[in-house]
Amino acid sequence: MKIQVSTTVRAPMDLVWGAYSNPEDIVQWNAASDDWHTTRSSVDLRPGGAFSSRMEAKDGSFGFDFEGIYTTVVVNSLIEYEFGDRKARVEFSEQPRGVLVDISFDAESIHLPEQQREGWQAILDRFQRHVEAKA
């Protein structure tokens, strides 16, 4: 099952692309709620390159690494990656009101699809606010 989330970011494409792929930005926006944060991030943005983000509850009760391998990278347009046995696709397209960021990903079996959609959408919404604050 594929799940899809999206947002429109009112900022130039270069700023949107950069904030999505820059580890210094990722640690600022990559959390689904205020009680979580990303403590570190690494990005090797090229096909075959690896990425990793350490996500942790701020109270220290839980944490995990979100990591994978990029399979397709088209600057200012497309990022595809594999994480475990799942795949994700992130599309960037210029629209009259800003840059549309559209993410589709394979659902996992532990959490309900709606929970997964809500979590990924919350992270994407934080991304939007982060980039627009920089614009």
Number of C-alpha atoms within 10 A of each C-alpha: 8 14 16 17 20 17 16 19 25 21 18 14 18 12 17 25 19 16 20 20 17 15 18 14 16 22 18 16 22 25 23 18 13 9 10 17 19 21 16 16 21 17 18 15 19 16 15 15 15 18 20 17 20 17 21 19 17 14 8 8 7 10 15 11 13 14 18 20 21 23 18 17 17 13 13 17 14 17 22 19 23 19 17 10 8 13 18 19 18 19 17 21 14 17 11 8 10 16 24 19 22 17 22 18 22 17 19 14 9 7 10 10 16 11 10 19 18 13 16 22 18 17 16 25 20 19 23 22 14 19 21 15 10 10 12
